[in-house]
Amino acid sequence: MEQPGIDSRRTAVPTGHVSCTPAPAAQLFEIAVLDSTGEDGLGRWHTIGWGVDRVHADSIAESFVTRPVRPYDAAQIRQNGHLVGEHRRPAE
């Protein structure tokens, strides 16, 4: 069964595309951190949460790279898969 995607909900014309992100979730900001503590020493990005707006997401991302215990090297903010911001751990 074909379900309308986000585009067809706006235009009421079926596109044949099924969106994997519900419309309300498309407004969220994904927060991912770079974890370099693996045994192989390579960094891996892990999603740690979601922000309800850009300010909220920036605040969360910044707190994970500046926290006193085991800060992450970097944190990225994405919306709908597009990179919209990045925070890096301050130089010591």
N, C-alpha and C positions, 0 to 999 in steps of 0.2 A: 504494500500500500504506500503510495506516495504522500508525503506530508509537505505542506508548504514550508519554505524556509523563511528567514527574516525578510528578505527582499519581497517575497510575494505577500507577506502580511502588510507591508507598506503600500503596495500598489494594487493588491487584490488580483494580480495576474499570476497564475501558477508558474513557477520557474522550473519545477522538477528537482530543485535542490533542497536537500534536507539539512537544515542547520544543526550542527552539533552543540551549539551554544544557545541556550534559551535567551530570548530578548532581554530579560532583566539582568542576566549574568553577563551579557555583553558590555554592560556599563561598569563592571567591576575591574579593578586593577590587580593583576597577578604580581606577587612578590616572590622572587627566587633569589637564593643565596648561593655563592660559590663556596663549596666545602672542599678544602684541600687536605683533609685529615685522613684520607684513604691510605691503605697500606702501599699502594703503588705511587703515591705522591702526586697523582694527577688530580686536578680540580674537577668537580662535577657540580652542575647546577641542580638545585632542589627547590621545588615550590614549597614555601613555608606558610603561605596564607594569601589573603585577599584584602584589598582596601576598597572601601565604598566610594571613595573619590581620590583624586590625585594627592591632595594634602595628607589624607589619612595614610595612603600607601607610602608616600615619601617619609612620613614620620616613622612608620614601622621599619622600612628599609634602613633608614639611618640608624635606628636604635640597634639593629643587628650587626652593623659594622663598627659601632662605637661602644658597645657594651664592654664592661671591664673584664669579664671572664669569657675566654675563647671567642673573641669577635671573628666574624667571617671576613674574608678578604674583600668581597664585593657583594652588592645586592642590586638586582635589576628590577625594574618596574615595567610591566607590559600591559597593554590593553588590546584586546582582540588579536593577540599574537604579535603586536608591533611594540618594539622597544620605545618607551617614552621617557625613561630616566634610569640613571645608574648612580650608586653611591659606592665609594671605595673607602677602605680602612685608612684612617689618617696615618701618615708616616710617624714613626716613633722617634 
